[in-house]
Amino acid sequence: MKHIFEKMSNVLKHLEVLHEVFVNEENFKTEEKTDYKIYKQNQEELRKLLDGLDFNSQLYGKRGRQMILADLIEYIFLRRGYYSIQSTKDKENFVKAILHFVNLLMCYEAMTISNNLRKKVLERLGQEIPGIKDEEYYGDLKDFPGAVGLKRGESPAPQHIDKYFDSMLPKTAGGLWHELLVYVFLLRNSFGYIIPLLLSQRLMGFDDSIVPPDFLIITYEKRMYGIEVGRKKEIQSGSFSLQTAIPTASVDTENSRVSDRCPICRRWIPFCDFVIENYSNFKQKIMKSEIRCLEQCDKYSKEEITAGKCPYTKYSRNRAETLEYAQHQYANKLHYHYQCVLERVPGEIRKKIVNAKDKIALKTHYPYYSGLEELMKEKKI
């Protein structure tokens, strides 16, 4: 990631050099003074106009910063990064890169429950971007000792701190990673030609504008569909469809199994190497999203998995009165880190869980989004 950030920094430095040379009159020979005057006049007019539009706050500032951070990442991956794809193998590696990057985003979210990491990030931001220390609630967030940014009713932080925390990460709680994963989900399932509109959230016309969905798909049968990431945008999607006659579908992110936050440690459960390798292998047919770790995993032995050696294994099962290893408080259908369950249950129960080698309970998942089933049926015709 550091290499990517250095490259983007070089882009800004390059543009800054152009400006600094042309804004300095001493750089121009006598016969070039007209060039200087034209540049100076136009840059002054541009500055006034952009100040009037409040343009600078749209590039970086407290308001909407999480969107700005996410926009830059989506620009890197979906506007520039895909130019690196020249072959099917490149496409597979691109999908693999997205999955690994999503894991990094999930790691950043540890700041929700780690005031140690949160404080270190905020202190470093205060050093690198001094103006951020003057923002309202910066000190409140830096010094807050508990969890922040959890669902309403679950977070001990005051609402203003939760809201300010959102501005520190790119689209928290899965907003960004779902958009990236839906893109590779559409790509892998070969729906057609994918047009990301994540950076074009308002399409301007002469008299008005329209809010498009997150993606457009042009199918191989020459039909067009809009794809909206997440529910609760039915009115927006319906308006777009009425104005353009382009049908729009919403994909379900809440039940995608990519949004499993362990109820014990409150951290997200990321993708394991088995998932990443198989999902990015287009020759690998994926018939269902759930993976039974003890039956399918080739990264750890069965003994290692049941002992909790893999940090990615999920634990989820129903309580069963007839099974001694399924009679504890975490046998409640929720999805936990298996390691967290083993750490929390009493010693005797732990032994029973490990020795049971429970094929049903130990699992993980491929990325899958519901809501496009009808489109999938049409693709098969």
VEXDREN-2710 file (C-alpha; in Angstrom, 1 decimal):
% VEXDREN-2710
k/r/px/py/pz
1/MET/0.0/0.0/0.0
2/LYS/2.9/2.4/0.8
3/HIS/4.0/2.1/-2.9
4/ILE/0.5/3.0/-4.1
5/PHE/0.4/6.0/-1.8
6/GLU/3.8/7.2/-3.0
7/LYS/2.6/6.9/-6.6
8/MET/-0.5/9.0/-5.9
9/SER/1.7/11.5/-3.9
10/ASN/3.9/11.8/-7.0
11/VAL/0.9/12.7/-9.1
12/LEU/0.1/15.6/-6.7
13/LYS/3.7/16.7/-6.6
14/HIS/3.9/16.7/-10.4
15/LEU/0.9/18.9/-10.7
16/GLU/2.2/21.1/-7.9
17/VAL/5.5/21.6/-9.7
18/LEU/3.7/22.7/-12.9
19/HIS/1.8/25.3/-10.9
20/GLU/4.8/26.5/-8.8
21/VAL/6.9/27.1/-12.0
22/PHE/4.2/28.9/-13.9
23/VAL/3.1/31.1/-10.9
24/ASN/6.6/32.4/-10.3
25/GLU/7.4/35.4/-12.6
26/GLU/11.2/34.9/-12.2
27/ASN/11.0/31.7/-14.2
28/PHE/10.0/33.5/-17.4
29/LYS/12.2/35.3/-19.8
30/THR/11.3/38.7/-21.1
31/GLU/9.8/37.4/-24.3
32/GLU/7.7/34.9/-22.2
33/LYS/6.1/37.5/-19.8
34/THR/2.8/37.2/-21.7
35/ASP/2.7/33.5/-20.8
36/TYR/3.1/34.4/-17.1
37/LYS/0.4/37.2/-17.3
38/ILE/-2.1/34.8/-18.9
39/TYR/-1.4/32.1/-16.3
40/LYS/-1.6/34.5/-13.4
41/GLN/-4.8/36.1/-14.6
42/ASN/-6.6/32.7/-15.1
43/GLN/-5.4/31.1/-11.9
44/GLU/-6.7/34.1/-10.0
45/GLU/-10.1/33.9/-11.6
46/LEU/-10.1/30.2/-11.1
47/ARG/-9.3/30.6/-7.4
48/LYS/-12.2/33.1/-6.9
49/LEU/-14.7/30.9/-8.7
50/LEU/-13.7/27.7/-6.8
51/ASP/-13.8/29.6/-3.5
52/GLY/-17.3/30.7/-4.3
53/LEU/-18.3/27.1/-5.1
54/ASP/-16.8/25.9/-1.8
55/PHE/-14.7/23.6/-4.0
56/ASN/-11.9/23.0/-1.6
57/SER/-14.1/21.4/1.0
58/GLN/-15.1/18.8/-1.6
59/LEU/-11.5/17.7/-1.9
60/TYR/-10.6/17.3/1.8
61/GLY/-12.3/18.4/4.9
62/LYS/-14.2/17.3/7.9
63/ARG/-17.6/17.2/6.1
64/GLY/-17.8/14.1/3.9
65/ARG/-14.2/13.1/4.4
66/GLN/-15.1/9.4/4.6
67/MET/-16.6/9.8/1.1
68/ILE/-13.5/11.6/-0.2
69/LEU/-11.2/8.9/1.1
70/ALA/-13.3/6.2/-0.4
71/ASP/-13.5/8.1/-3.8
72/LEU/-9.7/8.1/-4.0
73/ILE/-9.4/4.4/-3.3
74/GLU/-12.1/3.7/-5.9
75/TYR/-10.3/5.9/-8.4
76/ILE/-7.1/3.9/-7.8
77/PHE/-8.7/0.5/-8.3
78/LEU/-11.7/1.2/-10.6
79/ARG/-10.5/4.1/-12.7
80/ARG/-6.8/3.5/-13.1
81/GLY/-6.0/0.1/-11.7
82/TYR/-8.0/-1.8/-14.2
83/TYR/-5.8/-0.5/-17.0
84/SER/-3.3/-3.0/-15.7
85/ILE/-5.5/-5.9/-16.7
86/GLN/-4.3/-7.3/-20.1
87/SER/-5.3/-11.0/-19.7
88/THR/-7.5/-13.4/-17.8
89/LYS/-4.7/-14.0/-15.4
90/ASP/-4.4/-10.3/-14.8
91/LYS/-8.1/-10.2/-14.1
92/GLU/-7.8/-13.0/-11.6
93/ASN/-4.9/-11.2/-9.9
94/PHE/-7.0/-8.0/-9.8
95/VAL/-9.8/-9.9/-8.0
96/LYS/-7.3/-11.3/-5.6
97/ALA/-5.9/-7.8/-4.9
98/ILE/-9.4/-6.5/-4.2
99/LEU/-10.0/-9.3/-1.7
100/HIS/-6.7/-8.7/0.1
101/PHE/-7.4/-4.9/0.1
102/VAL/-10.8/-5.5/1.7
103/ASN/-9.0/-7.4/4.5
104/LEU/-6.9/-4.3/5.0
105/LEU/-10.1/-2.2/5.3
106/MET/-11.4/-4.6/7.9
107/CYS/-8.2/-4.3/9.8
108/TYR/-8.5/-0.5/9.9
109/GLU/-11.9/-1.0/11.5
110/ALA/-10.2/-2.4/14.6
111/MET/-10.0/1.3/15.5
112/THR/-13.7/1.0/16.5
113/ILE/-12.8/-1.1/19.6
114/SER/-9.1/-0.3/20.1
115/ASN/-8.6/3.1/21.6
116/ASN/-4.9/2.4/21.4
117/LEU/-4.9/2.2/17.6
118/ARG/-7.4/5.0/17.3
119/LYS/-5.2/7.3/19.4
120/LYS/-2.1/6.5/17.4
121/VAL/-3.8/7.2/14.1
122/LEU/-5.3/10.5/15.3
123/GLU/-2.0/11.6/16.8
124/ARG/-0.2/10.8/13.5
125/LEU/-2.9/12.6/11.5
126/GLY/-2.4/15.6/13.8
127/GLN/1.3/15.6/12.9
128/GLU/0.9/15.1/9.2
129/ILE/-2.2/17.4/8.7
130/PRO/-1.9/20.0/11.5
131/GLY/-5.3/21.6/10.7
132/ILE/-7.1/18.4/11.7
133/LYS/-6.3/19.1/15.4
134/ASP/-8.4/22.2/15.2
135/GLU/-11.5/20.3/14.1
136/GLU/-14.4/20.1/16.6
137/TYR/-14.4/16.8/18.5
138/TYR/-10.9/15.8/17.5
139/GLY/-9.7/15.9/21.1
140/ASP/-12.9/14.2/22.3
141/LEU/-12.4/11.3/19.9
142/LYS/-8.7/11.0/20.7
143/ASP/-9.3/10.8/24.4
144/PHE/-12.4/8.7/24.4
145/PRO/-11.5/5.4/26.1
146/GLY/-14.3/3.1/24.9
147/ALA/-15.6/1.6/21.6
148/VAL/-16.9/4.0/18.9
149/GLY/-18.6/3.6/15.5
150/LEU/-20.7/0.6/16.4
151/LYS/-24.4/0.2/15.6
152/ARG/-26.7/2.6/17.4
153/GLY/-27.6/1.1/20.7
154/GLU/-24.3/-0.8/20.8
155/SER/-21.8/2.0/20.9
156/PRO/-21.0/3.5/24.3
157/ALA/-19.8/6.7/22.6
158/PRO/-21.9/9.9/22.4
159/GLN/-23.5/10.3/19.0
160/HIS/-21.3/13.3/18.0
161/ILE/-18.1/11.2/18.6
162/ASP/-19.5/8.3/16.6
163/LYS/-20.3/10.6/13.7
164/TYR/-16.9/12.3/13.8
165/PHE/-15.2/8.9/13.9
166/ASP/-16.9/8.0/10.6
167/SER/-14.9/10.8/9.0
168/MET/-11.6/9.1/9.9
169/LEU/-12.0/6.0/7.7
170/PRO/-13.2/5.5/4.1
171/LYS/-16.9/4.7/4.4
172/THR/-16.9/2.8/7.6
173/ALA/-18.8/-0.5/8.5
174/GLY/-18.3/-2.0/5.1
175/GLY/-19.5/0.8/2.8
176/LEU/-16.4/0.9/0.7
177/TRP/-15.5/-2.8/0.7
178/HIS/-19.1/-3.8/-0.3
179/GLU/-18.8/-1.6/-3.4
180/LEU/-15.5/-3.1/-4.3
181/LEU/-16.7/-6.6/-3.7
182/VAL/-19.9/-6.1/-5.7
183/TYR/-17.7/-5.0/-8.6
184/VAL/-15.7/-8.3/-8.5
185/PHE/-18.8/-10.3/-7.9
186/LEU/-20.3/-8.9/-11.1
187/LEU/-17.0/-9.4/-12.9
188/ARG/-16.6/-13.0/-11.7
189/ASN/-20.2/-14.0/-12.6
190/SER/-19.8/-12.6/-16.1
191/PHE/-23.0/-10.6/-16.1
192/GLY/-21.7/-8.4/-19.0
193/TYR/-19.8/-5.1/-19.4
194/ILE/-19.6/-3.3/-16.0
195/ILE/-19.7/0.5/-15.8
196/PRO/-18.8/1.8/-12.3
197/LEU/-20.6/5.0/-11.5
198/LEU/-19.3/5.2/-7.9
199/LEU/-17.4/8.4/-8.7
200/SER/-20.3/9.8/-10.7
201/GLN/-23.0/10.0/-8.0
202/ARG/-24.8/12.8/-9.9
203/LEU/-25.2/12.9/-13.6
204/MET/-25.6/16.5/-14.8
205/GLY/-28.0/17.6/-17.6
206/PHE/-28.6/21.1/-18.8
207/ASP/-31.7/21.8/-16.7
208/ASP/-31.4/19.2/-14.0
209/SER/-29.5/16.2/-12.7
210/ILE/-30.1/12.6/-11.9
211/VAL/-28.7/10.3/-9.2
212/PRO/-27.5/7.0/-10.9
213/PRO/-27.0/3.6/-9.3
214/ASP/-23.5/2.5/-8.3
215/PHE/-23.0/0.4/-11.5
216/LEU/-24.5/-0.1/-14.9
217/ILE/-24.3/-3.5/-16.6
218/ILE/-24.6/-3.9/-20.4
219/THR/-25.3/-7.6/-20.8
220/TYR/-24.1/-9.7/-23.6
221/GLU/-27.7/-9.8/-24.8
222/LYS/-27.5/-6.0/-25.2
223/ARG/-29.7/-5.1/-22.3
224/MET/-28.8/-2.6/-19.6
225/TYR/-29.4/-2.7/-15.9
226/GLY/-28.6/-0.5/-12.9
227/ILE/-27.1/-2.1/-9.8
228/GLU/-27.4/-0.3/-6.4
229/VAL/-25.2/-1.5/-3.6
230/GLY/-27.3/-1.9/-0.4
231/ARG/-30.9/-1.6/0.4
232/LYS/-33.0/1.4/1.5
233/LYS/-32.4/3.3/-1.7
234/GLU/-35.6/2.1/-3.5
235/ILE/-37.0/5.6/-4.0
236/GLN/-33.7/6.8/-5.6
237/SER/-33.4/3.7/-7.8
238/GLY/-37.1/4.0/-8.8
239/SER/-36.6/7.6/-9.8
240/PHE/-33.6/6.7/-11.9
241/SER/-35.5/3.9/-13.6
242/LEU/-38.5/6.1/-14.3
243/GLN/-36.4/8.8/-15.8
244/THR/-34.2/6.5/-17.9
245/ALA/-36.3/3.3/-18.5
246/ILE/-33.2/1.4/-17.2
247/PRO/-34.3/-1.3/-14.7
248/THR/-32.4/-1.1/-11.4
249/ALA/-31.8/-3.8/-8.8
250/SER/-30.4/-3.6/-5.3
251/VAL/-28.0/-6.1/-3.9
252/ASP/-28.3/-7.1/-0.3
253/THR/-25.2/-6.3/1.8
254/GLU/-26.5/-6.9/5.2
255/ASN/-27.0/-10.7/4.7
256/SER/-24.0/-11.2/2.4
257/ARG/-21.9/-13.0/5.1
258/VAL/-19.1/-10.5/4.2
259/SER/-20.5/-8.4/7.0
260/ASP/-19.8/-10.8/9.9
261/ARG/-18.6/-8.8/12.9
262/CYS/-17.7/-11.1/15.7
263/PRO/-20.1/-10.4/18.6
264/ILE/-17.3/-11.2/21.1
265/CYS/-14.3/-9.1/20.0
266/ARG/-16.4/-6.8/17.7
267/ARG/-13.9/-7.1/14.9
268/TRP/-14.8/-8.0/11.3
269/ILE/-14.0/-11.5/10.1
270/PRO/-11.9/-11.2/6.9
271/PHE/-11.3/-13.5/4.0
272/CYS/-8.9/-16.5/4.4
273/ASP/-6.3/-17.5/1.9
274/PHE/-8.5/-20.5/0.8
275/VAL/-11.3/-18.1/-0.1
276/ILE/-9.1/-15.6/-1.9
277/GLU/-7.3/-18.2/-4.0
278/ASN/-10.4/-20.0/-5.1
279/TYR/-12.6/-17.0/-5.7
280/SER/-9.9/-15.4/-7.8
281/ASN/-9.5/-18.6/-9.8
282/PHE/-12.1/-18.3/-12.6
283/LYS/-11.8/-22.0/-13.5
284/GLN/-13.0/-22.8/-10.0
285/LYS/-16.7/-23.3/-10.0
286/ILE/-18.4/-21.9/-6.9
287/MET/-21.8/-23.5/-6.3
288/LYS/-22.5/-22.1/-2.8
289/SER/-21.2/-19.3/-0.7
290/GLU/-20.6/-21.4/2.5
291/ILE/-17.4/-23.3/3.0
292/ARG/-17.1/-26.1/5.5
293/CYS/-13.6/-25.6/6.7
294/LEU/-13.0/-29.2/7.9
295/GLU/-14.1/-30.7/4.6
296/GLN/-12.6/-28.2/2.1
297/CYS/-9.7/-26.2/3.5
298/ASP/-6.2/-27.2/2.3
299/LYS/-4.3/-24.5/4.2
300/TYR/-4.6/-26.0/7.6
301/SER/-5.0/-29.6/8.8
302/LYS/-8.2/-30.7/10.5
303/GLU/-6.3/-30.8/13.8
304/GLU/-5.0/-27.3/13.4
305/ILE/-8.5/-26.0/12.4
306/THR/-10.2/-27.6/15.4
307/ALA/-7.5/-26.3/17.7
308/GLY/-8.2/-22.8/16.6
309/LYS/-4.9/-22.2/14.7
310/CYS/-6.6/-20.4/11.8
311/PRO/-7.5/-16.8/12.7
312/TYR/-10.2/-16.7/9.9
313/THR/-12.4/-19.6/10.9
314/LYS/-16.0/-18.7/11.8
315/TYR/-18.1/-20.6/14.4
316/SER/-21.8/-20.7/13.9
317/ARG/-24.3/-23.4/14.9
318/ASN/-27.6/-23.9/16.6
319/ARG/-27.9/-25.1/20.2
320/ALA/-28.4/-28.9/20.3
321/GLU/-29.6/-30.5/23.6
322/THR/-28.4/-33.9/22.3
323/LEU/-24.9/-32.7/21.7
324/GLU/-22.7/-31.8/24.7
325/TYR/-20.4/-29.6/22.6
326/ALA/-23.4/-27.5/21.4
327/GLN/-24.8/-26.5/24.7
328/HIS/-23.1/-23.2/25.5
329/GLN/-24.0/-19.6/25.1
330/TYR/-22.3/-19.2/21.7
331/ALA/-24.4/-21.9/20.1
332/ASN/-27.0/-19.3/19.0
333/LYS/-26.7/-19.1/15.2
334/LEU/-24.5/-15.9/15.2
335/HIS/-21.2/-15.9/13.5
336/TYR/-18.1/-15.6/15.7
337/HIS/-14.4/-15.9/15.4
338/TYR/-13.8/-19.6/16.3
339/GLN/-10.8/-18.5/18.3
340/CYS/-12.9/-16.1/20.3
341/VAL/-15.3/-18.9/21.2
342/LEU/-12.5/-21.2/22.3
343/GLU/-11.1/-18.4/24.5
344/ARG/-14.4/-17.6/26.2
345/VAL/-16.0/-21.0/26.9
346/PRO/-15.0/-23.0/30.1
347/GLY/-12.1/-25.4/29.8
348/GLU/-14.3/-28.6/29.7
349/ILE/-16.6/-27.2/27.1
350/ARG/-13.6/-26.1/25.1
351/LYS/-12.2/-29.7/25.0
352/LYS/-15.6/-31.0/23.9
353/ILE/-15.8/-28.4/21.1
354/VAL/-12.3/-29.2/19.9
355/ASN/-12.7/-33.0/20.1
356/ALA/-16.1/-32.9/18.3
357/LYS/-14.5/-31.7/15.0
358/ASP/-17.8/-30.0/14.3
359/LYS/-18.1/-29.9/10.5
360/ILE/-21.3/-27.8/10.6
361/ALA/-20.1/-25.1/13.0
362/LEU/-16.6/-24.4/11.5
363/LYS/-17.1/-22.4/8.3
364/THR/-16.3/-19.4/6.2
365/HIS/-17.8/-17.8/3.1
366/TYR/-17.1/-16.6/-0.4
367/PRO/-18.4/-13.2/-1.4
368/TYR/-22.0/-13.5/-2.5
369/TYR/-24.7/-10.9/-2.9
370/SER/-28.4/-11.7/-3.2
371/GLY/-30.8/-9.5/-5.3
372/LEU/-29.5/-10.5/-8.8
373/GLU/-31.1/-13.9/-9.0
374/GLU/-33.4/-13.0/-11.9
375/LEU/-30.5/-11.5/-13.8
376/MET/-28.6/-14.8/-13.2
377/LYS/-31.5/-16.8/-14.6
378/GLU/-31.6/-14.5/-17.7
379/LYS/-27.8/-15.0/-18.2
380/LYS/-28.2/-18.8/-18.3
381/ILE/-30.9/-18.7/-21.0
END
